[in-house]
Amino acid sequence: SHNEFSVSQIMYRYANVRKIVNKHETTLNEDLSDEEKKKVVLHSFDTPALVVTKKSDDSAREFQTTYLKHPVTPAAILEFLERNRSFLTTDENGSLAFNPAGDNKEVNLFEKGIKVLAENFDSEFVEFDDEFARNGLIDSELVYSIIVNRYVEFQNV
């Protein structure tokens, strides 16, 4: 059964994926100065719109008042992780981390967990706001999300 703990785990791990993409994705950091670009290793991820929607077409927006321009599903997160595995790794704390060398071949822990959820958990993020995390408060874990869970478990009575 998929409980609230699983949903909470995926929300915070998704926040970490977004943090990595927002910090290192070339197309999301075009406004950095040359000095700032020297401090941050930039990379062109394969299909970053799977997890960060700010460069997505605004006309595709399902809900006009949401921060996300389109819902993000566990399957989309898994696809992003698989496509970019070589640049993502697990750090010493077990968290997902950026691997600037691009030489990772190991399936990270989050990818393993999200694969199970993607196969068994019919849900999507329709809203996600990590503004406080983006402003340097990631350790505070101040994120807000709305996750629609269509998973229904039927039991015989």
C-alpha positions as CSV (number, residue, x, y, z in Angstrom):
1,S,0.0,0.0,0.0
2,H,1.2,3.5,-0.8
3,N,0.9,5.7,2.3
4,E,1.5,9.3,3.1
5,F,5.1,8.6,4.0
6,S,5.8,7.4,0.4
7,V,4.1,10.6,-0.9
8,S,6.2,12.7,1.4
9,Q,9.4,11.0,0.5
10,I,8.8,11.5,-3.3
11,M,7.9,15.2,-2.7
12,Y,11.2,16.0,-0.9
13,R,13.2,13.9,-3.3
14,Y,11.6,15.7,-6.2
15,A,12.5,18.9,-4.5
16,N,16.1,17.7,-4.6
17,V,16.0,16.9,-8.3
18,R,14.5,20.3,-9.0
19,K,17.3,21.9,-6.9
20,I,20.0,20.1,-9.0
21,V,18.3,21.0,-12.4
22,N,17.7,24.7,-11.4
23,K,21.3,25.1,-10.3
24,H,23.1,23.3,-13.1
25,E,20.8,23.4,-16.2
26,T,22.3,25.6,-18.9
27,T,19.0,26.9,-20.2
28,L,17.8,27.9,-16.7
29,N,20.9,29.9,-15.9
30,E,21.4,32.0,-19.1
31,D,21.3,35.2,-17.0
32,L,24.3,34.3,-14.8
33,S,27.3,36.5,-15.1
34,D,30.6,35.1,-16.4
35,E,31.9,35.2,-12.8
36,E,28.9,33.2,-11.6
37,K,29.2,30.7,-14.4
38,K,32.7,30.0,-13.3
39,K,31.5,29.0,-9.8
40,V,28.7,26.7,-11.0
41,V,29.2,23.8,-13.4
42,L,26.5,24.1,-16.0
43,H,25.2,21.1,-18.0
44,S,22.5,20.7,-20.7
45,F,20.3,17.9,-19.2
46,D,18.3,15.7,-21.5
47,T,14.7,16.9,-21.3
48,P,14.8,19.0,-18.1
49,A,11.1,20.0,-18.7
50,L,10.2,16.6,-17.4
51,V,10.9,17.9,-13.9
52,V,11.2,21.7,-14.1
53,T,8.4,23.3,-16.1
54,K,9.4,27.0,-16.1
55,K,10.6,26.9,-19.8
56,S,7.6,24.9,-20.9
57,D,5.0,26.3,-23.2
58,D,2.6,28.4,-21.1
59,S,-0.4,27.5,-23.3
60,A,-0.1,23.9,-22.2
61,R,-0.9,24.9,-18.6
62,E,-3.8,22.8,-17.2
63,F,-4.4,25.1,-14.2
64,Q,-4.0,28.8,-14.8
65,T,-3.1,29.6,-11.2
66,T,-0.4,27.0,-10.6
67,Y,3.4,27.4,-10.5
68,L,3.9,24.3,-12.5
69,K,3.0,24.7,-16.2
70,H,2.1,21.1,-16.5
71,P,1.6,18.2,-14.1
72,V,4.7,16.1,-13.3
73,T,4.3,12.4,-12.8
74,P,6.5,9.8,-11.1
75,A,6.9,8.3,-14.6
76,A,8.3,11.7,-15.9
77,I,10.7,12.0,-13.0
78,L,11.9,8.4,-13.6
79,E,12.4,9.1,-17.3
80,F,14.4,12.2,-16.4
81,L,16.6,10.2,-14.0
82,E,17.2,7.5,-16.5
83,R,18.1,9.9,-19.3
84,N,20.5,11.8,-17.1
85,R,21.9,9.0,-14.9
86,S,25.5,9.7,-15.8
87,F,25.2,13.2,-14.3
88,L,23.4,12.1,-11.2
89,T,24.8,10.1,-8.3
90,T,24.1,9.3,-4.6
91,D,26.2,11.3,-2.2
92,E,27.6,10.2,1.2
93,N,24.2,11.0,2.9
94,G,22.2,9.0,0.4
95,S,20.8,12.1,-1.3
96,L,20.8,12.6,-5.1
97,A,23.7,14.8,-6.2
98,F,25.0,16.4,-9.4
99,N,28.0,14.5,-10.9
100,P,29.8,17.0,-13.1
101,A,32.1,14.3,-14.5
102,G,29.2,12.6,-16.2
103,D,30.7,9.2,-15.5
104,N,28.1,7.6,-13.2
105,K,26.7,4.3,-14.3
106,E,25.0,3.2,-11.1
107,V,21.3,3.4,-10.6
108,N,20.8,5.8,-7.7
109,L,18.6,5.1,-4.7
110,F,15.9,7.6,-5.7
111,E,15.7,6.1,-9.2
112,K,15.1,2.7,-7.7
113,G,12.4,4.0,-5.4
114,I,10.6,6.2,-8.0
115,K,10.6,3.2,-10.4
116,V,8.4,1.3,-8.0
117,L,6.1,4.3,-7.5
118,A,5.9,5.0,-11.3
119,E,4.8,1.5,-11.9
120,N,2.3,1.3,-9.0
121,F,1.2,4.8,-8.0
122,D,-1.2,6.7,-10.3
123,S,-0.4,10.2,-9.2
124,E,0.9,13.5,-10.4
125,F,2.2,16.8,-9.0
126,V,-0.3,19.5,-10.1
127,E,1.4,22.2,-8.0
128,F,4.8,22.4,-6.5
129,D,6.4,25.5,-5.0
130,D,10.0,25.3,-3.7
131,E,10.5,29.0,-3.6
132,F,12.1,28.9,-0.1
133,A,14.3,26.0,-1.2
134,R,15.4,28.0,-4.3
135,N,16.3,30.9,-2.1
136,G,18.9,29.0,-0.2
137,L,16.8,27.5,2.5
138,I,16.8,23.9,1.1
139,D,17.7,22.5,4.5
140,S,14.4,23.9,5.9
141,E,12.5,21.7,3.5
142,L,9.9,24.4,3.1
143,V,8.1,23.1,0.0
144,Y,4.5,23.1,-0.9
145,S,2.9,20.6,-3.2
146,I,-0.5,19.2,-4.3
147,I,-0.3,15.6,-5.4
148,V,-3.3,14.0,-7.0
149,N,-3.3,10.3,-6.1
150,R,-5.7,8.2,-8.2
151,Y,-4.5,5.0,-6.5
152,V,-7.4,3.1,-5.0
153,E,-7.0,-0.1,-3.1
154,F,-10.0,-2.4,-3.2
155,Q,-10.6,-4.9,-0.4
156,N,-13.1,-7.7,-0.2
157,V,-15.3,-7.4,2.9
